[in-house]
Amino acid sequence: MLSETLKNHNIILASGSPRRQQFFKELGLDFEVRLKPIKEDYPSRLKHFEISDYLAQLKALPFKNELNDDDILITSDTIVWHNGKALGKPLDEFDAFAMLKSLSNATHEVITSICFTTTKFEKTLNDITKVTFKNLTDEEINYYIKTCEPFDKAGAYGIQEWIGQIGVTNIQGSYFNVMGMPTHLVYKSLYDIVNDL
């Protein structure tokens, strides 16, 4: 399948996320993980998918001078967009509570951008999923924060965790995108990239 198509290419996943790494394994891809620290700041003028696109491209910058011709670098970023603003990773329990309270009994968007970088070009795609939560009680929110500590997740939640199981009432779009990787887009894009090279 795709692994055969990519046999002459080296896939580099620049992500420390165990979820993203697991997705790549489940897609049957041979890949290596390379990490470089980067400050995830973006211009305040950016809105919606412009933010995640910018951050995914920003994460690729430190690698550009060390890529070989057979390398395909993949960087990504996920944000939660709600009430006209981006919700990133919560700073602490109070911040996490405020985020989840705002998402309660409402629909928000989860946006993941994927940036593919080679020595010849850069291509950025994004996917948007709409997620609706039921009316979450304060007790449910506090229980989730205490037991799952969602401080590494945009919007302060993981849909695959307890809060998603009891709280999500509707999803429009890719479930895997909410987990941080629109796997269908990655799969198709890698096919397209190899065929275009």
N, C-alpha and C positions, 0 to 999 in steps of 0.2 A: 504494500500500500504506500502511504506517504513516506515511510522510512526508506523504501527502495528508491523513490524519486529523489530523496535528499541524500543519498549515499555519498555523493561527492561534495557535500556541503557540511559545514560545522555550525550547528545551532548553539548560540550562546543565549541563555536566559539570565538577564540581569535582574534577578528578583530573589529576595530572601524569604518570600512567602512560601510556606510549606504547601499551601493549597494550590498555588500556581505550579509549583514543581510537580505535585501529584497529578495535575491535569496533563502536563506534558508526558509524564510516564504513561498515563492511561490512553493518550493519543498514540502511543507506540513510537514516540520520537526518541532518538538518541540526542542528548544535549549535555552541555556543561553549564554549570552555574558560575557566574563571575559577579562579584559585588564591588561597587565603589560607592563610598558615602557621598551624599549630595544633599544640599539644603533645599527642601521642597517649597520654595517661595515662588509666587507668580504675581505679575502686575495686577493691580486691583481693577483695571479696566476690563479684564477678561471675564466672560460669563459662560456658564453652562459647559458644553463640551470643549470650548476654547481652553478651559482650565486644565482638564485632564489631557487634552492633546498637547498643550504646552509642557506639562510636567513629564509626560511620556518621552517627549523629544529632549527635554532637559536631562533626563536620566541617561540618554544615549551619548551626550556630549563627551564625557570623560573617556569613552572607549574609541572614539573615531580615529585617533592617530595610531591605534594598535591593531586594527582589524586587518586580517588577511583577505585575499580575493575570494576564498571559499567560505568566509564567515557570514552568517546571518545573525545579527544581534537583535534580540527582542526585549524591549522595555515597555512598561505599562504603568498606568495609574488609574485608580478608581475613586470617584467622588459620589457623594449623595447630594442631589440638588433638590432643595425644598424651600418654598416661599421666597424664591428669587435669590437664594444664596447657597453657597457650597458648604456642606458639612464634611469636615475632614475627620481625622482621628481625635477622639476626646482627650483633653489634657488631664482630667482626673474624674473621680466619681460624680462630682457635681455637674461637670460639663457633660458627661455621659447621660446623666439623668435628664438634663435640660434637652439634649438632642432627642432622646427617646420619647420624652413627653411631647415634643413638637411633632414627632412622626405619628403619635397615637391618634387613631380615628381619622387618618388622612392618607392621601396618596402622594408618594414622592417618586423621584426618578433616580436610578442608579446608572451612572455613566462610567464605562471603562474604555479607555483609549489604549491602543496597541501601536507601538512604533517599531517598524522593521527597518534596520539600517545595514547596508552593505558598503563596500568601498565605492560603489557606483551610484547609489541612490538611497533616499530615505522615503518611506511611505508610512503615513499615519492613518489609522482607521479608528472609529469608535462605535460603540453599541449602547443603546439606551433601553432600559427595562423599567416599567412602571410597577411599583410595589405598594399595596394597600395594607395598612395595619388596622386591626380592630381597636376599640377603645381600651388601651392598656391601663391597668390600675397602677397606682404608685407602688403597691406591694409587689406586683409582677415585675415592674421595672427594677426595683431595688434588689429583688431576688436574682434577677438575671445578671445585674452588674456585679453582685457579690460572688456568684458562682462561676461566671464565665469571664469576668474581667475583660471586656471587649475594647481595651484601650489601643489595640493595634488595627482597629477596623473603622473605615469611613462610616460616619453616621452612627457609630457606637453599637453596631450589631452585626452578627453573622447570620444570614438567613438559614444556614444549615444547623444552627444551634437552637436551644430551647425556645428563645424568644420568637424565632421564625416558625417553629413547629406549632406554637400555641397562639401566635399573634397575627401571622400573615393570612389575609382572607382572599387576596387576589393578586395575580402576577400577569402582566402583559409584556411578553418578550422572553428573553433567555434567562433561565434560572441560573445557569453557570456564570452569566455575566454579572449577576448580583454577587456571586462568590469571588469575583475579581478576574474572570477570564472568559471572554466570549469565544469558547472553543471552536464553534462553527466558523467564525471569521478567521481565526488563526489557521485552522486546517485549510480552508479555501485559499487564503492569502499566500501560504507557503507553497501550495501547488502553483498558483499564478506567478509568484516571484521566480521560482525555478524555471518555469516555462518561458519567462521573459528574459532570463539571463543568457 
